[in-house]
Amino acid sequence: MMTELLWALGLVMVIEGLAYVLAPNLIFEMLKVLSQYSSEHRRMVGAIVALIGALILWAMR
């Protein structure tokens, strides 16, 4: 289980890093747009994304 968790963490870090390498201006623009929303709205979007990710992982097992 720990091996899979470390693989998943590594994959997330690779994808996050690639986003900043390949499209730094897009990331900057996205952060500007996100800063216009309230904390509650950003928290809700984060919860929905986390739930979708958990459902995908559950479906794949």
C-alpha positions as CSV (number, residue, x, y, z in Angstrom):
1,M,0.0,0.0,0.0
2,M,2.8,2.4,0.8
3,T,4.4,1.8,-2.5
4,E,1.2,2.7,-4.4
5,L,0.9,5.8,-2.3
6,L,4.4,6.9,-3.1
7,W,3.8,6.2,-6.8
8,A,0.7,8.3,-6.7
9,L,2.4,11.2,-4.9
10,G,5.3,11.1,-7.4
11,L,2.9,11.1,-10.3
12,V,1.0,14.1,-8.9
13,M,4.3,15.9,-8.5
14,V,5.4,15.1,-12.0
15,I,2.1,16.4,-13.5
16,E,2.2,19.5,-11.3
17,G,5.8,20.2,-12.3
18,L,5.1,19.7,-16.0
19,A,2.2,22.2,-15.8
20,Y,4.6,24.9,-14.5
21,V,7.3,24.0,-17.1
22,L,5.0,23.8,-20.1
23,A,2.5,26.6,-19.4
24,P,3.7,29.0,-16.7
25,N,1.7,31.9,-18.1
26,L,-1.5,29.8,-18.1
27,I,-0.9,28.8,-14.4
28,F,-0.4,32.5,-13.6
29,E,-3.6,33.5,-15.3
30,M,-5.5,30.6,-13.6
31,L,-4.3,31.8,-10.2
32,K,-5.5,35.4,-11.0
33,V,-8.9,34.0,-12.0
34,L,-9.1,31.8,-8.9
35,S,-8.2,34.8,-6.6
36,Q,-11.5,36.4,-7.7
37,Y,-13.6,33.7,-6.1
38,S,-14.4,33.5,-2.4
39,S,-12.6,31.0,-0.2
40,E,-15.9,29.1,0.2
41,H,-16.2,28.7,-3.5
42,R,-12.6,27.5,-4.0
43,R,-13.1,25.1,-1.1
44,M,-16.2,23.7,-2.7
45,V,-14.5,23.3,-6.0
46,G,-11.5,21.5,-4.3
47,A,-13.9,19.2,-2.5
48,I,-15.7,18.3,-5.7
49,V,-12.4,17.6,-7.5
50,A,-11.2,15.5,-4.6
51,L,-14.4,13.5,-4.6
52,I,-14.2,12.9,-8.4
53,G,-10.6,11.8,-7.9
54,A,-11.6,9.4,-5.1
55,L,-14.5,8.0,-7.3
56,I,-12.1,7.4,-10.2
57,L,-9.6,5.6,-7.9
58,W,-12.5,3.6,-6.4
59,A,-13.7,2.6,-9.8
60,M,-10.3,1.6,-11.0
61,R,-9.6,-0.8,-8.1
